[in-house]
Amino acid sequence: MFYYLLKYVVLGPLLRLLFRPRIEGLEHVPDTGAAIIAGNHLSFSDHFLMPAILKRRITFLAKAEYFTGPGLKGRLTAAFFHSAGQIPVDRSGKDAGQAAIREGLGVLSKDELLGIYPEGTRSHDGRLYKGKVGVAVMALKAQVPVIPCAMIGTFEAQPPGKVIPTLHPVVIRFGKPLDFSRYLGMENEKAVLRAITDEIMYAILTLSEQEYVDQYAAVAKAEETAAKAAAKAAEKAAEKPEKERRFPRLPSR
């Protein structure tokens, strides 16, 4: 009930009024039956804009951190995501991927829409990154189509780290359903899963027109963070001799 209250009374009308999102290809989303909507992930607001414009309910696999935050803000965030029917997924540990797949298959078994971001995390720089193969496993095991989706403009409206979004034109674009029935029974073949995932990511790329990076987003972000830290340390190390030249030490007595 809370989901539909947010969608039709509280959050949905507000988001439509503020962002006035332009919707393209909505006819590609089936009116009934299970399906996966796989999209790029540019902003925290993606979680709300897509459900606001879809006619059907969609359930996202949300990171567990949204449900375990400290303090009043954490409790309010957890209550919101729980009430909206979103499913927490622990992304740490070797069994994290399997847990996400189990939860996703549970949603699809009820003939519902499952929302998933194959990149696994938000893009930190607006580019599209390599997809993880969990989406391919679920598509094959549940025998459902995958509808590619591109969120355009949400990175500019609310990039990572920005709490309050700014008003910016947003486009939500859906592509034609992708049918992978030719691969049924091959969900344990790594090469097949990689090929399916790459096909899904190419469809998203075509819709979003982002720059593509053939690397996992989390790895790229970690490398960028490490590079910045190393550059900062080198800068501090370079400043130290300069200070010593300006203020030479007096000889000890």
N, C-alpha and C positions, 0 to 999 in steps of 0.2 A: 504493500500500500504506500509506503514512504517513497518508493521508487517512482510511482506514478504521480505522487504529490509533487515531488521535485520536478519531474518531467513536464507536467502540464500546468502547474500552478505557481511554483516558486522559481526554480532555476531555469527551466526551459524557456519560458517567455522572456526572462531577463537577458539570457544569453542571445536569444534571437534579436532582441531590441538593441543590445549594445554592439554586437558584432555583425549583425545582418549577414550571416554566412550564405554564400552562394552554393547551391547544391547541384552537382552534376552527376548523372548516371544513377540516380536513386532507383530507377527501374530494374537495375541489375541485382538489387537485394531481394531475395524471394519473400513472398508474403507469408509462406508457411514452410515448415520443415527446418531441419538443422543445417547450419552453414557456418563457416569460419570467415570472419572479416579480418583480413590481415592488412595492417597499415603501418606507415612510418610513424615515428614517435618524436615529436619536436618540442612538446610543451606539456606541462601539467594539465593545462586546460583541455588537451585532447580527450581526457577521460570524460569530460562533461559535454563538449560540443557535439561529438558524434551521437551519443545517446539522445541528445536534445532534438536532433533532426530526424532520427530514424522513427519509422512508424511502429516498429516492433521493439520489444525489450532486448537489450544486449548485455551480456555479462562479460566483464573483463577479468583476466587474471592479474591481480594487482600485487605489487611487491609487499612482503610482510611488514616492511618498515612503516608502511602507512597505518598499520594496525597496532604498532608497539611503541609509538612515540611517547616521550616523557611529558609530564605536566598536563595542564588543562588543554593546551593546543593538541597534544597527542591524543588525549581521550576524545576530544571533539572530532578529530580527523578519523579515528578508528570507528566511532559511532556513525559517522557519515557514510563511510565505505561499507560498513556492515549493513546499515539500513538500506543502502542502495543496491544491495545484493552482490557486491563485488567479492571475489574470492582471494584471500591472502595466500601467497606462495612464497615459501622460504627459498631464496636464491643462493644460499650458502650450502656448501657440502656437496658430495658427489651424487647424492640422491635427489638434488633439487630439481633437475630436469624431469626425472620420472614422476615426482610429485605433481609438477605442473601438468604433465600429460594426463595423469589420472584425474585431476580436477577438471581439466578441459573436456575429457571424454565424458565425464559425468554430466556436464552441461549439455553436450551434444546428444547424449542418450535421451534427453527430454525433448528433443526436437526444437531446441532453442538456438539463438544466435550466440556465438562465442567470439569475443573480440580479443585479438592478440597482436602484439608488436614483435615481429620476428627478430628485430635487432636486440631485444632483451633489455634495453634501457633507453632512456632519452638520448637523442643526439646532442652532444655538447657544443657543436659548432654549426649545426644546420645541414650537415651533409648526411647522405644515406649510407649506412654501413652494412656489412655482411650479415645475412640472416642466420639464425640458429635453426637446426633441423627439426625441432619439436613440432613446429607447425605442419611439417610434412608427415610426421608420424601420426599425428591426430587426424589429418585429412585421409590417410589411408586406412587407419583402424576404424574410424567412424564412417568411412565411405561417404564423405560429404564434399561439396564444392568449396572452393576458396575464392572469396571476392576480394580483390585487391582494392585498397583505399589509400588515397593521398590527402593528407592534411597540409594545406598551403596557407602560409601567413601566420600560423600559430607561434612559430619560433620568434617572429618579430613582435607579436603581441605579448608573449610571456616566455622569454628565454629562461633556461635553467638559472635558478637563483633569484628570479624576480617574483615577488609575492603577489603584487597587485598588477594584473595585466593592463596594458594600454590598448586603446582602441585602434585596431588595424584591420583592414579587409581580410576576410578569411574565405577560402574556398575548400569545400569538402567534395572530393571527386572519387566516384566509384567506377571500377572497371568491370568488364564482363567476367562472369564466373569462370574459374579455371577448373577443368575436370581432369582428375588424375586416376580415373578408374582403370586405365591401361596398366597401372603399376600395382594393382591390388595383389596382396599376398607378398609384397616385396618390401614391407616396412622394416625389415632387418638388414636390408642391403644399403650399406653406407653410401655407395655411389649413387644409388637411386634417390635416397633422401637428400643428398647434396644437389642433385639435378633438379628435383622438385622445388627445393627451397630457393635455388638460384632463379628458377623460372618465376616464382612468386615475387622475388625481389626485383627482377627485371620489369615485371608488370607494374609494381609500385613506382619504380624509377621512371617508367614511361609516363605515368600519370602525374608524378610530382615534379619531374624535370630537375631533380636535385643533382648535385655532384655525387658520384658514387665512389666509395672507398672499399676495396676488397680486404677488409680487416674488421674484426669484431670491435664494436664501439667501446666496450669496456677496456679492451687492450689499448686502443688508440688513446683513450682518455688517460689511462694510467701512464702511458709513455710520455704524453704531453705534460702531465703533472710532474713527472720525474725530470723531464728536460728543463722545465721552468725552475724547479728546485735546484738543479745542478747549475743553471745559469746564474741564479741568485747567489749561490754559495761562491761561485767563481768571482762574481762581482765584488762580494765582500772581501774575498781573499786578495783581490787586486787593490782594494782601498786601503788595506792594512799597511803595506810597504810605503804607500804614499803618505800616510799619517806619520809613519816613523821617520820619513825623510824631512817632513815639515817640523816635527817635534822630536829631534834626536834625543836618545836617552843620555843622561849624564853619566860619566864614569863613576863607578862605585868606589868608595873610599875604603 
